[in-house]
Amino acid sequence: MPILSPLHDPGTVISTAQGDTPNSNTPETRIQQFELAGRLSRCARMIDDVLFIDVSPEEQRWALKRIYKPDATGLNTTEECVSPQRVMHLDMEILEDHLGLYTTLYDKRDALAEKGKMGEVRRFPNVDSVLADSCKYGTYKGYLHRVHRVVMRRSRFAALAAQRAVEMWRQGYDARKLKSTADSFIRHGYRPSTRARAMRLRVNILIDAGIERASKARAAEQAAAAKRAAAAARAQQAAATATAAAQRAATIQAAHAAAHAIALAAEAAERAAAEARRQAHAKAMETAWARAQGVSAGQGWAVARHQAAKAQMRRRVQQQRQCDMEAAWASAQGVAAGEGWEAARSAATAAQRSQRRQLAETAQATDVRGHADALLRSCAPLADLRHVINSRRRLRAPVRANPRPTEPSR
């Protein structure tokens, strides 16, 4: 069904934003239909993007339904942006200021980068590529053409031209050639031409200021990178120092452990040596006792008795010394008690004699029993038995101060 039916047929049903209505063919309806057609003609439609200007929401839905026919194609449309918010269409952004509506350049990649969904994008060739300089710097000239065609504010044109020049300078492009390219475009392609001289000066000033700021930012970034590198080096050095300290501590701890182990081993060796000495001494004592007994070693009667006599003599000497010390102590006690020196010495002598008699009796009994046991175990001949009898007679004799062993009579 056509949008506008023939005006000469007042009974025809027409399709409008308000629905299908009969064509009354009055001056008011004809004006409304012509006004809607004029507003739709000022809209822009691409394959998947439509820009409506001064069209109500009902009229937009009606037009989209007539354009895309969703019932037949299954296509759905959504509203991306609407005034008074930002309105973007293709590579343009429609804004409004005190002078009215105007357009400026819009790049979806910049919007994605601002949202953190996309990194920095290089929009020009690498300066180290094999392309000719005219091709590489020609991309900047093409960008100026695009900005001049889209941007409707001179201040915005100058800012965008300087911004792209600074971006290319950061990537290694020559600032003098960039400024020459911008001057050439503005001199020959900028409109109005009466503003070209002022625009050239403005763009050059902005380029110089932007390069200066970029240089300071680069220097600050390099200084920050140097500080970070120095901090990383210090951290690495601190880590190395800590590692070395830990290694030294581990070495010292290992040395202490080794020293402790050596000390423990030395102590164990000393204990083992002491135990060996004790065992050797005990074995020597056992051997001496066996020799004194004259049985285990298999020695003769004379040698065994001589060794027993020597051992007895050593015991008596030790006992004599002990008696002398006790007598001296008793004398000292008697003198300290106020007695006379002679009385104290007499009492000490008497005590010494009594002690000697007791020791002699004990020794006699021990020697007689030992000789009898030795005689019975070794089965000595009758001559040895006579010697035992003689020795018993001698034992009844008074005890000498320093007895000496005598050889048995044969």
Secondary structure, DSSP 8 states (H G I E B T S, - for coil): --SS--TT-TT-EEEETTEEEE----HHHHHHHHHHHHHHHTSEE-SS-EE-SS--HHHHHHHHHHHH-HHHH---------TTS-EEETTEEEEEETTEEEEEE--HHHHHHHTTSS-----S--TTSSS-HHHHHHHHHHHHHHHHHH---HHHHHHHHHHHHHHHHHTT--HHHHHHHHHHHHHHH-SSGGGHHHHHHHHHHHHHHHHHHHHHHHHHHHHHHHHHHHHHHHHHHHHHHHHHHHHHHHHHHHHHHHHHHHHHHHHHHHHHHHHHHHHHHHHHHHHHHHHHHTSTT---HHHHHHHHHHHHHHHHHHHHHHHHHHHHHHHHHHHHTT--HHHHHHHHHHHHHHHHHHHHHHHHHHHHHHHHHHHHHHT--HHHHHHHHHHHHHHHS---SS--------
